[in-house]
Amino acid sequence: MKKRLQTLGRALALFCGGAAGLLGLLAVKAALAILLCGALLLGLLHGCLYDHGLPHSRREVLAYLQTLCPGEDVSAARKHYEAPDPDHTAPLRVWDCWFDDMPEMVFQVTSGWYAPSAIPIPAGYELSDNLNASLWAYYAPRYQGPLDTWDDDLEMTFSDMEEVRRAAKQLEDFCAWYGAQPHTRYFPAVACGFTGGPLPLGSMEDRAWIRCTTAEGLADPGEVYRNIVGRCGYMLAYYYAFYNLPCPGYTPEEQEAFAEKTWLWYENRRTHYPYAVVLRNDSPENAALYPDLPRTEKSETTRLGEGLPIYLDFRSWQIRFQGIGMHYGKLSYGGLYQLLSRLGRDPEGTPEHFTAESVFGQRRYEFSYDFQDEAGWYYLLDGQACYLDEKLPALRVNARLIEDLTGLWFQYS
C-alpha cells in the first residue's frame, strides 16, 4: 500500500507540473481535483472488491487457532511454507500447528486466495484448516473394537433389521470411544444403503446419511444408534409394506402399524394421494356396489358414462384405505390385492399372486410378482398378457384397470 501511495504521489506531481506549464493555475486545480477523486474511487473499489488483500500473518493464525480451539493450548510453527494452489496462481501459505499436550498430531492452517463468482462478495485471502480430518486420521486406526459392518468410508449396506442393529451397535461403540479421545469435536456423517429385496426399488428411498455431529459437538452415541435404526427401519418397512410382503425383522402387527402411520389417504391435491373417489356413474348397478360408503353433496356438471358421477365422502374412504401403500400415485400388485379385499371384492390367492373379476364379472384378471420377462412386467387379462409401462409391478391408482376391478374412479393428478 505504501508503494502505491508513493507512485500515486509522483504521478500527481508530474501531472501538475505539466499542466501548470500548459494551462495555468486553474487547470492545475482542476487536474488535482480529478486525481484526488480518482484516488478516492480507487480506495473505495479496493475496499469493495477485496476482503483481505494480503496473505495472513502468524499473529492472525494464532488468533484463528484461539477461535478454532477455545480454551485449549495450541501452537503454530514460527515459519510458514508455501504450497501450490490448484485453483489460483498465488501460492498457499501454510503453518504446521499442534496441541501442546499432543505435539505428534500435526495439522495445518492455510492462508489461500479465494475469488467467489458471486458479486458483490469480496475476494481476498481466507484461513482454513484440516483439524478435523487430521484428528480422524490420527485416531481412527487406533480403534480396537469391531467395525466390520462398515467400510473405510463409513458406509454400510443392509437387507434386514438384524444387519441394521448390528451395524448401529458397532458405530455407537465407536462414537463413544472416539468422543472420549482428547480434542475430538467432529465425527463424519455415515451412509446406510438398502440393497433392496426381491422386487425393484424403483424411486423408493434406498440411502440415508446419518449425521454424527451437531452444532454443539459430537452427537450422543445412543442418539446415533437410534437414528440409524430409525432411518434404515423406515426404508425397509416402506419397501415391504408397499409391496404388501412380509418384512424381515418386523412382526405382521408392527408392519401393519407402520403402514397405517405412513399412508394416510385423504383428499388433498398437493399430496401423492387421490383427491376424490367417485362411482363412475349413477346407474342402479353401480350405485348398489358400495352402499356403506356415504356420498357427498358435491355436484358435477360433466356427464361421465351413463350419468352424473357419485362422489364418495372422503372421510369414509380415507378410513377404509388407510395403510394401503401408494408410492407417487402407484399401487403395487400387493397393494391392489389389499384394496380389493377392503372393498369386499374377494380376490382369490395371495398378495404375491391372485386373480380378480371385473366389477360385473365380464373380465378376469390375474396378477403375480412372477409375471416378468425380457419385455417387462405384465398381468393377464382373460389369459392374455398385458404389459405395463412401469419398471416395477405396480399400477397407477387412476388406471382404467383399477376402475374396472372396483367400479371406483380415483381422481389423481
Secondary structure, DSSP 8 states (H G I E B T S, - for coil): -HHHHHHHHHHHHHHHHHHHHHH-HHHHHHHHHHHHHHHHHHHHHHHHHBSS-S---HHHHHHHHHHHSTTS-EEE-SS-EEE--TT-SS-EEEEEEEETTEEEEEEEEEEEEE--SSTTS-BEEEEEE-HHHHHHHHHGGG--S--TTS-TTSEEEESSHHHHHHHHHHHHHHHHHHHTSTT------EEEEE---SS--TTS--EEEE--EETTEE--HHHHHHHHHHHHHHHHHHHHHHHT---TTS-HHHHHHHHHHH------TTSSS-SEEEES---HHHHTS-TTS-B-S----S-BTTB--EEB-HHHHHHHHTT---BTTEEEHHHHHHHHHHTT---EEETTEEEEE-TTSS-EEEEETT-EETTEEEEEETTEEEE-SSSSSEEETT-HHHHHHHSEEEE--
